Amino acid sequence: MKFGKRILSAILAVSMALTFVLTGCSSEESGNSTAASGGSAADKKLSVAILLNGTLGDKAFFDSAANGAKMMESELGCTTKVIEMTADETKWIPALTDASENPDYDIIIVGTWQMTEKLEQIAEQYPDKKYIIFDSSVDYKDGKCPNVYSIEYKQNECAFLAGVAGALTTKTGKIGFVGGMENTVINDFLVGYIQGAKAANPNIKVLTSYVGNFTDTAHAKELTLAQINQGADIVFQCASNAGLGVIDGCAQKQKYVIGVDSDQALAFQSSDPTKAQYILTSALKRVDISITTAVKEAQAGTLKYGKSETLGLAENCVGLGTYNKAVTKDVQDKITEFSKKIQSGSIKVDTAFGKSTSEIEAVKASVKP
């Protein structure tokens, strides 16, 4: 798939010498569509705080958000501050409150479903402050949260392509999935992954495990080794920091791992090339591009607060990263074909959103060894 090769070499580059143009393609979901007030990008440089409900170093989701801060500085001239709130939930409301009371911050950015209710609470208390939430959406019913812009992703689309890659590359006919905490977003990855794998190989088998959190690398590695012992030779990790344990386990057993959120092959290329060689590809969720695009619109006075938008393959905000040499040209061509069919609408990718627990379990059971 050309998407990965065309723009992803810049994801983690310290220089941030970006050459592509940021665009704001999206599809409206809900909200009031109230545009931000302010001057043009030429005369208004914003100060942005990005509050992470975790820590940097995952080489994936949170690192992508931090990379967005660098993009805002280099492309938009913004002043940014990345704040690691850690995984300790008791710190999240105080940190969000402190940022909201800081007059220096024009926009405050948070992410994930774990921050949704907390942001709804704080946004109501600080109606003059502007907020962006990524990978989740606040509740806009009855005119709530007119000062919040929400970004959601079609992670099921990139996961579908990851499933195709896995199913067409496996030698054992068994592939794995290790999620962090089981929730709708993680299961959206899973549902898309299974659908893509079955589309490429109707006889594929998929092992599924959850760490129970996004931080326990040791347990994630244990789950990975257990799947490998059951015959999986490719494991897709969707577990943020805990996913580093999946990568470690696969490298130890010389099996392939599919990374998530950022191009993890590039992330490990210089720091740990041994692990990098076992990363088959990565299912990308371009947090960096999406939040930078939103801030660019806010800076121009065109960002529509009070609404949620969902970004996918068509908007270049999800896709696959660098391919390992194990992914043959024929497989890459087939992935590209599937991608085109998804974007044209001839393939409708299934989603975990709106599915009951029993329906999710049925999806898992359909490919259980």
C-alpha positions as CSV (number, residue, x, y, z in Angstrom):
1,M,0.0,0.0,0.0
2,K,1.6,3.3,-1.1
3,F,0.2,5.2,1.9
4,G,2.8,3.8,4.3
5,K,5.7,4.4,2.0
6,R,4.7,7.9,0.9
7,I,4.3,9.8,4.2
8,L,5.4,7.7,7.1
9,S,9.1,8.2,7.1
10,A,8.5,11.5,8.8
11,I,6.4,10.2,11.7
12,L,9.1,9.9,14.3
13,A,11.8,12.1,12.7
14,V,13.2,14.5,15.2
15,S,13.8,17.1,12.6
16,M,10.1,17.1,11.6
17,A,11.1,18.2,8.1
18,L,7.6,17.5,6.8
19,T,6.9,18.0,3.1
20,F,3.2,17.1,2.9
21,V,0.3,19.6,3.2
22,L,-2.0,19.2,6.2
23,T,-5.6,18.9,5.1
24,G,-8.8,18.7,7.1
25,C,-10.9,16.1,5.4
26,S,-13.7,14.6,7.6
27,S,-17.3,13.5,7.8
28,E,-19.7,15.1,10.2
29,E,-21.2,13.0,13.0
30,S,-22.9,15.3,15.4
31,G,-22.9,18.7,17.0
32,N,-23.6,22.4,16.6
33,S,-21.0,23.3,14.0
34,T,-20.0,26.5,15.8
35,A,-16.8,27.9,14.2
36,A,-14.0,29.2,16.4
37,S,-13.4,32.9,16.5
38,G,-10.0,34.3,15.8
39,G,-7.7,35.7,13.1
40,S,-6.0,34.0,10.3
41,A,-3.1,31.5,10.6
42,A,-0.7,34.4,9.6
43,D,-1.5,36.6,12.6
44,K,-2.6,34.1,15.3
45,K,-0.1,31.7,16.8
46,L,-1.8,29.4,19.4
47,S,-0.5,27.9,22.6
48,V,-1.5,24.3,22.9
49,A,-1.4,21.9,25.8
50,I,-1.6,18.2,25.1
51,L,-2.5,16.1,28.2
52,L,-1.7,12.4,27.9
53,N,-3.4,10.0,30.2
54,G,-0.4,7.8,30.1
55,T,3.4,8.2,29.4
56,L,5.6,8.7,26.4
57,G,7.8,5.9,25.1
58,D,5.1,3.6,23.8
59,K,6.4,4.2,20.2
60,A,2.7,4.2,19.3
61,F,-0.4,6.2,20.4
62,F,1.0,8.7,22.9
63,D,4.2,9.2,21.0
64,S,2.1,10.0,18.0
65,A,0.2,12.7,19.9
66,A,3.5,14.1,21.1
67,N,4.7,14.1,17.5
68,G,1.7,16.2,16.7
69,A,3.0,18.8,19.1
70,K,6.2,19.0,17.1
71,M,4.3,19.3,13.9
72,M,2.3,22.2,15.3
73,E,5.5,24.0,16.3
74,S,7.3,23.4,13.0
75,E,4.3,23.8,10.6
76,L,2.1,26.3,12.4
77,G,4.5,28.2,14.7
78,C,2.5,27.1,17.8
79,T,3.8,27.0,21.3
80,T,3.1,23.5,22.8
81,K,3.3,21.7,26.1
82,V,3.0,17.9,26.4
83,I,2.0,16.9,29.9
84,E,2.3,13.2,30.9
85,M,-0.5,12.6,33.5
86,T,0.5,9.0,33.7
87,A,-2.0,6.1,34.0
88,D,-3.0,7.2,37.5
89,E,-6.6,8.3,37.1
90,T,-6.5,10.4,40.3
91,K,-4.2,12.8,38.5
92,W,-6.3,13.4,35.4
93,I,-9.0,15.8,36.7
94,P,-6.5,17.9,38.7
95,A,-4.2,18.2,35.6
96,L,-7.0,19.1,33.3
97,T,-8.3,21.6,35.8
98,D,-4.9,23.2,36.1
99,A,-4.5,23.5,32.4
100,S,-8.0,25.0,32.0
101,E,-7.1,27.6,34.6
102,N,-3.9,28.5,32.8
103,P,-4.5,31.6,30.7
104,D,-1.5,30.8,28.5
105,Y,-3.2,27.9,26.8
106,D,-5.5,28.6,23.9
107,I,-6.4,25.0,23.3
108,I,-6.2,21.9,25.5
109,I,-6.0,18.5,23.9
110,V,-6.8,15.2,25.5
111,G,-7.5,11.7,24.1
112,T,-9.2,8.3,24.6
113,W,-12.5,7.2,25.9
114,Q,-11.1,7.3,29.5
115,M,-11.0,11.1,29.3
116,T,-14.4,11.6,27.8
117,E,-16.6,12.1,30.9
118,K,-13.8,14.0,32.6
119,L,-13.6,16.4,29.7
120,E,-17.4,16.9,29.6
121,Q,-17.3,17.9,33.2
122,I,-14.4,20.3,32.9
123,A,-15.5,21.8,29.6
124,E,-18.8,22.8,31.2
125,Q,-16.9,24.5,34.1
126,Y,-14.7,26.4,31.7
127,P,-17.0,27.4,28.8
128,D,-14.6,30.0,27.5
129,K,-11.8,27.5,27.0
130,K,-11.4,25.5,23.8
131,Y,-10.8,21.7,23.9
132,I,-10.0,19.0,21.4
133,I,-10.4,15.3,22.2
134,F,-9.1,12.6,19.9
135,D,-10.0,8.9,19.7
136,S,-13.3,9.6,21.4
137,S,-16.3,11.9,21.3
138,V,-18.0,13.9,24.0
139,D,-21.8,14.0,24.3
140,Y,-23.2,16.9,22.3
141,K,-26.9,16.3,23.1
142,D,-28.9,19.2,24.2
143,G,-26.2,21.7,23.2
144,K,-23.6,20.2,25.5
145,C,-19.9,20.8,25.0
146,P,-20.1,23.7,22.4
147,N,-16.4,24.4,23.2
148,V,-15.2,20.9,22.3
149,Y,-14.1,19.4,19.0
150,S,-14.0,15.6,18.8
151,I,-11.9,13.4,16.5
152,E,-12.7,9.7,16.1
153,Y,-11.0,7.2,13.8
154,K,-12.0,4.3,11.6
155,Q,-9.5,2.1,13.2
156,N,-11.5,-0.9,11.9
157,E,-10.3,0.1,8.4
158,C,-6.6,-0.1,9.0
159,A,-7.2,-3.2,11.1
160,F,-8.9,-4.8,8.2
161,L,-5.8,-4.3,6.1
162,A,-3.7,-5.6,8.9
163,G,-5.8,-8.7,8.9
164,V,-5.3,-9.1,5.2
165,A,-1.5,-8.8,5.6
166,G,-1.5,-11.3,8.4
167,A,-3.7,-13.9,6.7
168,L,-1.7,-13.8,3.5
169,T,1.7,-14.0,5.2
170,T,1.1,-16.5,8.0
171,K,2.7,-20.0,7.5
172,T,0.6,-21.7,10.2
173,G,-2.8,-20.4,9.3
174,K,-3.1,-19.0,12.9
175,I,-2.6,-15.3,13.8
176,G,-3.1,-13.5,17.1
177,F,-4.5,-10.3,18.6
178,V,-3.4,-8.8,21.9
179,G,-5.5,-5.9,23.1
180,G,-4.9,-3.6,26.0
181,M,-8.1,-3.0,28.0
182,E,-11.2,-4.5,26.4
183,N,-13.3,-1.6,25.2
184,T,-15.2,-0.6,22.0
185,V,-12.2,1.0,20.3
186,I,-9.9,-1.9,20.9
187,N,-12.7,-4.3,19.8
188,D,-13.2,-2.1,16.7
189,F,-9.6,-3.0,15.8
190,L,-10.3,-6.7,16.5
191,V,-13.5,-6.8,14.4
192,G,-11.8,-5.2,11.5
193,Y,-8.8,-7.4,11.8
194,I,-10.9,-10.6,11.8
195,Q,-13.0,-9.4,8.9
196,G,-9.9,-8.6,6.8
197,A,-8.2,-11.9,7.7
198,K,-11.3,-13.9,6.7
199,A,-11.7,-11.9,3.5
200,A,-8.1,-12.9,2.5
201,N,-8.4,-16.5,3.9
202,P,-11.8,-17.9,4.9
203,N,-10.1,-20.7,6.9
204,I,-7.9,-18.4,9.0
205,K,-7.8,-18.9,12.8
206,V,-7.4,-16.0,15.2
207,L,-6.4,-16.1,18.9
208,T,-7.5,-13.2,21.0
209,S,-6.2,-12.0,24.4
210,Y,-6.5,-8.8,26.5
211,V,-3.9,-7.5,28.9
212,G,-6.5,-5.7,31.1
213,N,-4.7,-2.4,30.9
214,F,-2.3,-0.5,28.7
215,T,0.8,-0.6,30.8
216,D,1.7,-4.2,31.8
217,T,4.3,-5.2,29.3
218,A,5.2,-8.4,31.2
219,H,1.7,-9.7,31.1
220,A,1.4,-8.7,27.4
221,K,4.5,-10.7,26.7
222,E,3.1,-13.7,28.5
223,L,-0.1,-13.6,26.5
224,T,2.0,-13.3,23.3
225,L,4.2,-16.3,24.1
226,A,1.0,-18.3,24.9
227,Q,-0.4,-17.5,21.5
228,I,2.8,-18.4,19.8
229,N,2.9,-21.7,21.7
230,Q,-0.6,-22.3,20.3
231,G,0.6,-21.9,16.8
232,A,0.3,-18.1,16.0
233,D,3.2,-16.9,13.9
234,I,1.9,-13.3,13.6
235,V,0.4,-11.2,16.4
236,F,-1.4,-7.9,16.1
237,Q,-0.9,-5.7,19.2
238,C,-3.3,-2.9,20.2
239,A,-2.1,-2.2,23.7
240,S,-0.1,1.1,23.8
241,N,2.8,0.8,26.2
242,A,1.8,-2.8,27.1
243,G,2.2,-3.6,23.4
244,L,6.0,-3.3,23.8
245,G,5.8,-6.6,25.6
246,V,4.1,-8.1,22.5
247,I,6.9,-6.9,20.3
248,D,9.4,-8.3,22.8
249,G,7.7,-11.7,22.8
250,C,7.5,-11.9,19.1
251,A,11.1,-10.9,18.6
252,Q,12.2,-13.4,21.2
253,K,10.5,-16.2,19.4
254,Q,11.3,-14.9,15.9
255,K,7.7,-14.4,15.0
256,Y,6.1,-11.4,13.4
257,V,4.2,-8.6,15.1
258,I,1.9,-6.1,13.6
259,G,2.4,-2.7,15.3
260,V,-0.2,-0.1,16.0
261,D,-0.9,3.7,15.8
262,S,2.6,4.7,14.7
263,D,5.0,3.1,12.2
264,Q,6.7,0.9,14.8
265,A,9.2,-0.6,12.4
266,L,10.6,2.9,11.9
267,A,10.4,3.6,15.6
268,F,12.6,0.7,16.4
269,Q,14.9,0.9,13.4
270,S,17.6,2.8,15.1
271,S,17.0,2.0,18.8
272,D,16.5,-1.8,18.4
273,P,16.9,-3.0,14.8
274,T,16.6,-6.6,16.0
275,K,13.0,-6.0,17.1
276,A,12.3,-3.9,14.0
277,Q,13.0,-6.8,11.7
278,Y,10.1,-8.7,13.2
279,I,7.5,-6.0,12.7
280,L,5.5,-7.1,9.7
281,T,3.8,-3.7,9.3
282,S,1.8,-1.3,11.5
283,A,-1.9,-0.3,11.6
284,L,-1.6,3.4,11.6
285,K,-3.9,5.8,13.5
286,R,-2.5,9.2,12.6
287,V,-3.2,11.1,15.8
288,D,-0.3,13.5,14.9
289,I,-1.8,14.6,11.6
290,S,-5.4,14.8,12.8
291,I,-4.7,17.0,15.9
292,T,-2.4,19.2,13.9
293,T,-5.0,19.7,11.2
294,A,-7.5,20.6,13.9
295,V,-5.2,23.1,15.4
296,K,-4.4,24.5,12.0
297,E,-8.2,25.1,11.4
298,A,-8.5,26.6,14.9
299,Q,-5.6,29.0,14.1
300,A,-7.4,30.0,11.0
301,G,-10.7,30.5,12.9
302,T,-12.5,27.7,10.9
303,L,-12.5,24.8,13.4
304,K,-16.1,23.8,14.1
305,Y,-16.3,23.2,17.8
306,G,-19.4,21.5,19.1
307,K,-19.1,18.6,16.6
308,S,-17.5,15.2,16.1
309,E,-15.8,14.0,13.0
310,T,-14.6,10.5,12.0
311,L,-11.4,10.0,9.9
312,G,-10.4,6.9,8.0
313,L,-8.6,5.7,4.9
314,A,-10.1,8.3,2.6
315,E,-8.7,11.1,4.8
316,N,-5.2,9.5,5.1
317,C,-5.6,9.3,8.8
318,V,-5.5,5.5,9.0
319,G,-3.6,3.0,6.9
320,L,-0.6,0.6,7.0
321,G,3.0,1.5,7.7
322,T,6.3,0.3,6.4
323,Y,6.2,-3.3,5.0
324,N,8.6,-5.9,6.2
325,K,10.3,-7.8,3.3
326,A,8.1,-10.8,4.3
327,V,5.1,-9.0,2.9
328,T,5.5,-9.9,-0.8
329,K,4.7,-7.6,-3.7
330,D,1.7,-9.7,-4.5
331,V,0.4,-9.4,-0.9
332,Q,1.0,-5.6,-1.0
333,D,-1.0,-5.4,-4.3
334,K,-3.9,-7.3,-2.7
335,I,-3.9,-5.0,0.3
336,T,-4.0,-2.0,-2.1
337,E,-7.0,-3.6,-3.9
338,F,-8.8,-4.1,-0.6
339,S,-8.0,-0.5,0.5
340,K,-9.5,0.8,-2.8
341,K,-12.7,-1.3,-2.3
342,I,-13.1,0.1,1.2
343,Q,-12.7,3.6,0.1
344,S,-15.1,3.1,-2.8
345,G,-17.7,1.6,-0.5
346,S,-17.8,-1.8,-2.2
347,I,-16.5,-3.3,1.0
348,K,-18.2,-2.2,4.2
349,V,-15.9,-2.8,7.2
350,D,-17.6,-4.1,10.2
351,T,-17.4,-2.2,13.5
352,A,-17.6,-2.9,17.2
353,F,-19.6,0.3,17.7
354,G,-23.2,-0.7,18.3
355,K,-22.4,-4.3,18.9
356,S,-23.5,-6.2,22.0
357,T,-21.0,-8.2,24.1
358,S,-22.6,-11.4,22.7
359,E,-22.1,-10.2,19.1
360,I,-18.5,-9.4,19.8
361,E,-18.0,-12.9,21.2
362,A,-19.6,-14.4,18.1
363,V,-17.1,-12.6,15.9
364,K,-14.3,-14.1,18.0
365,A,-15.8,-17.5,18.0
366,S,-16.1,-17.5,14.2
367,V,-12.3,-17.7,13.9
368,K,-11.4,-19.6,17.1
369,P,-9.0,-22.5,16.6
